[in-house]
Amino acid sequence: MGEISLLKRSLAELIGTFTLVFLGTGAVVTAALLMDGWIPLLENTFNIGFDISSWLAIGLTFGLAIAVMAYVFGHISGTHINPAVTIALWATKRFPTNDAIAYIVAQLIGAALASFTVYFIWGTRSLDTGLGATAMFDGVTYLQAIVAETVCTFFLMLAVIGVAVDKRAPAGWAGLIIGLTVAISIVAIGNISGGSLNPARTFGPYLADFLLGGQDLWWQFPIYAIGPILGALIAAFLYDYIAGSSAK
């Protein structure tokens, strides 16, 4: 079997990111709409209405979507479906520059298409939920949100390199482990930053929301670019230091 072309691998990334964002943000929109009319306690602005069971359902949806796409396209594109992952693999010389650019463009397009599809299916009421966008919660500072995204993307990237990239890892577990890492991270920091861990996951809803007349949240986008990219880079370089050159 010949090498799969960059176009086909990029298409796999587009579809994979579309699936992740559509299913994940669709779960967020559904959870928010099911709680329509619920008023959070005024003295607890940390709580917007999602209890721990809602965050668990949302986290599992994102995590299982990643796991499914990892098993579907992992042998084709590697299933990055996350610009932070692609950048970290590029920075550690595991991925060529031209491929990295193509992957990131495909991921952003896939995420945007997913958010417009969410709007088409759920209708204008989905704009009231921000199309499932991630944002800082009341009482959370910009720096706290960046650190939360950095820490949890660090965990994600460790899982990616440790079970999917390092050839010494047991075969067949990558999709499940990476998906579970994302799921439990979202449960942990959902009420801090929304638990993005992925610039594309935030980019899609932000773009669609803005163009469709919803909220303008672009001033928060640096949180979801700086945090995930920084966390992924730290994890990638630290893993290489710990595991040695044979990890590549």
N, C-alpha and C positions, 0 to 999 in steps of 0.2 A: 504493500500500500504506500503510495507516494505521500509526500509532505502536504498537509492541508494548507491551502492558500490563506494569506492574511485576510482577504475579503471574507472567506467563509468563517474563519475564526472570529473576526470582528462581528459578523452577523450572529454567531453563537453568543457573543458577549452582549449584543443588543437584546436578543431574546431573553437571555438569562437575567439581565438587569430589569427588563420589562416585567418579567414574571415576579421577581423579588419586590419591586415597587408596587405593582398592581395588587398583588395579594396582601402585602404588608400594610400598605396605606389603606387598602380596602377594609382590612380588619380594624384599623384605627377609625375610619369614617363610620363603620357599622357600630363600633362600640360607643362612639360619641352620640350617634343618632338614637341609639337605644336608651341613652341616658338623657335625652332631650327633656328639659323641664326640671332636671335635678339641680338644686342650688347648693353649692358647697358651703360649708360653715365659714362665716365671715372671719372668724379668728384663726382660720387655718387656710391661708392662701396657697399653701403647698399642695392642697388637695383640689383638683379641678373636677372631680367626679369619678375618675378611674380608680377603682380599688385594686388591690394586689391581684385579684383574679382576672381583672381586665388586662392588666399589664402582662400577666402570665399568658393569656390567650394571644395577645398581640406579639409578644416575644416568640412564642412557639410558631406563630404564623410566619414571621420573618425567618426564623431559624429553619423551619421545615422547607420553606421555599428555597432557601440556599442549599439545603441538603439535596433536594430533588434536582435542582439545576446542576449541582456538582456531579451527581451520578449520570445525568443526561449528557452534559457537555464537558465534563472534566477531562476526558481523553481527547477532546477536540481543541478547546481553547484554554484549558486550565481553570475555567470558570472563576475568573477574578471578580467580575461583576461589581467592582469597587475601585475607583481611581486611586484610593490610598494604597490598596494592595498592589496595583500595577506600578505605582511610583516607587514603592519600597522594593519590589523585585527588580525594577530598572536601576535603582540607586545601588543595589548590591550586585550589579552586573549579571543578573540572571535573565534579563529581558532586554532586547534591542530597542533603541530609541524610536525608530519608525513604527514598530509594533506597539510600543507603549502609547504613542500618540493616537494611533488608530483605535486601540482598545478604549482609551478614555473618551474619545469622541463617540464611539458606539455606545458606551455605557451611559453617557449623558443623553443621547438621543433616545435610548431605550427607556430611561427614567422619565423623560418628558412625555413620550408617547403613552406611557402607563398612566401618568397623572391626567392627561386629557381623556383617556379612556375611562378612568374613575369618574370624572365629571360627566361624561356622556351617559354612563350607566346609572349613577346615583342622582344625577340632576343638580339643579342649582342649590339644593339643600346641602350638598357636599361642600360648597364654598363656606358655609357657616362653620365647618370643622377645619377649614384651612386645607382641604383635600388631604388630610392626614399629615400635614407638614410638621417638622420638628421645630421647636422653639423653646427658649428659656422659660421656666415657670416663675411665677411671682416669688420674690425673695431670693432668687438665684442671680448671682452676678455673672458678668461676661466671662471673667476669669474662671469662676467655678465651673461654668458650662464647658469651657475649653479643656480644663483639666479632666473633667468627667469623660469627655469624648476621647481625650488622649489616653487615659488609663484603660478604658475598655477596648479601644482599637488596638492598643498594645497587646491585650489578651488575645484578640482576634488574630492579629498577625503572627503571634507566637504559635497559635494553633495551625494557621495556614502553613508556616514554614516547617513546624515540627511534624505534622502528620500528612501534609500533601506534597511539600517540596523536597524535604530531606528523604533521599531514597532508602535510608536505613529504617524508616518508619514502617510499622506493619501495614500491609496493603488492605484496602477496602474500607477503612475507617474514616477517611478524610471528610467526606460530606457530612456524616453524622456528627463528628466532633466539632467541626467548624460551625455547623448550624446550631448546635447546642450552646457553643460559646457566645454566639450572637444572641440567642434566646435569653440566656441568663443575664447577659449584660443589659439588655433592654429592660428586664424586670428590675435590675438594680438601679439604673440611672434614668428610667423612664420619666420619673417626676422631677428630674433635674434639668435635662436637656432634650428629652424626648427619645434619647438613645438612638442616634443615627449611625455612628461608626462608619459612615459612608457618604462622601460628598455628593455622589449621584443620587442617593436616596433622598437627600434634602433638596438638591437642585430641581428635580422633576416637579414636586409639588409647589416649590417657590415660583418657578417659571409659569406653570399653568395657572396658579392662583393669581399671579400678577396680571397675566394677559387676559384672564377671564373676568377681571373686575373684583377679585377678592382682596385678601390682605396683601400688603407689601411688606414682606419680611426680609428683604435682601440685606438690610443692615445687620442681620444676625448670621448671614451666610459664612463670614469668616470663622465663626465658631466651628462650623461643620466642614471647613476646609483645613484650617490650621490644626485642630485637635486630632482628627483621624490621620492626616498625613504625618504629623509629628509622632503620634503613637505607633504607627506602622513602621516608620523609619527607625525609631529607637528599638523596637522589637526585632527587626530584621538584622540590624548591626549587632545587637546584643546576642542574638541567637548564634550568629556566625562566630562571635568571640568565644562563646561557651562551647559550641559544638565542634568548632574547628573547620578547616577548609573542606573536609569531606562532606559537609552539609550541603555544599553547592552541587 
